[in-house]
Amino acid sequence: MAKKKRNMPAPSASQAEKPATLKDLLNPELLQKLKETSETLKASEAERLEKERQEREAARAAEQKRRDNDFEYLLENSDMDWKRYK
């Protein structure tokens, strides 16, 4: 038994029948200003995140440097078995 082909209805909504969107209603100059503001905010957010990452990295490096000078920390975290070298 063969399958019947179903006719797909043609899209009945044309450009003229679609409701107006906010983009269509806004002034092009205002739309451009909004886009520029959005880009500026995105750039400042990316810059802030990069600055925070650098600060965390600097704090981690300072902590590691402090630990490298702490003999007790180095002794506790050493992989060597000191009992073998007695």
Legacy VTK file of the C-alpha trace (Angstrom):
# vtk DataFile Version 3.0
C-alpha trace
ASCII
DATASET POLYDATA
POINTS 86 float
0.000 0.000 0.000
1.515 3.305 -1.052
1.649 6.283 1.220
-0.418 9.242 0.231
1.387 12.499 -0.300
-0.003 15.277 1.780
-0.189 18.739 0.332
1.663 21.265 2.447
-0.353 24.469 2.824
1.424 27.506 1.428
2.469 30.068 4.008
-0.466 32.421 4.125
1.177 35.145 6.204
2.898 37.593 3.926
4.981 40.648 4.873
1.939 42.930 4.691
-0.138 40.749 7.009
2.501 40.290 9.736
2.115 42.474 12.836
4.535 45.342 13.207
7.585 44.575 15.345
9.372 46.903 17.713
12.275 47.125 15.273
9.917 48.421 12.594
8.397 50.993 14.935
11.667 52.412 16.311
13.484 55.313 14.756
16.646 54.050 12.942
18.795 56.584 14.836
17.472 55.343 18.173
18.039 51.754 17.094
21.651 52.596 16.189
22.189 54.265 19.585
20.822 51.193 21.350
23.160 48.930 19.395
26.158 51.128 20.252
25.179 51.140 23.930
24.855 47.375 23.868
28.287 46.972 22.297
29.807 49.363 24.852
28.270 47.435 27.743
29.503 44.128 26.336
33.024 45.517 25.938
33.088 46.912 29.473
31.813 43.597 30.876
34.517 41.680 28.992
37.154 44.116 30.291
35.882 43.718 33.872
35.968 39.918 33.619
39.515 40.009 32.231
40.615 42.309 35.059
39.075 39.980 37.661
40.811 36.993 36.066
44.170 38.763 36.195
43.623 39.692 39.853
42.774 36.071 40.738
45.854 34.882 38.874
48.073 37.402 40.685
46.611 36.365 44.059
47.225 32.695 43.241
50.813 33.410 42.240
51.400 35.397 45.447
49.972 32.561 47.549
52.160 30.017 45.745
55.225 32.186 46.301
54.393 32.464 50.010
53.961 28.689 50.238
57.262 28.045 48.466
59.019 29.936 51.279
57.159 28.047 54.034
59.296 25.064 55.028
56.507 23.385 57.015
54.168 23.441 54.002
56.863 22.092 51.707
57.716 19.303 54.131
54.076 18.248 54.589
53.350 18.239 50.856
56.574 16.613 49.737
56.238 13.407 47.700
59.463 11.996 49.043
59.402 9.316 51.736
61.774 10.794 54.303
61.831 7.554 56.329
63.761 5.816 53.565
66.647 8.290 53.874
67.275 7.895 57.640
LINES 1 87
86 0 1 2 3 4 5 6 7 8 9 10 11 12 13 14 15 16 17 18 19 20 21 22 23 24 25 26 27 28 29 30 31 32 33 34 35 36 37 38 39 40 41 42 43 44 45 46 47 48 49 50 51 52 53 54 55 56 57 58 59 60 61 62 63 64 65 66 67 68 69 70 71 72 73 74 75 76 77 78 79 80 81 82 83 84 85
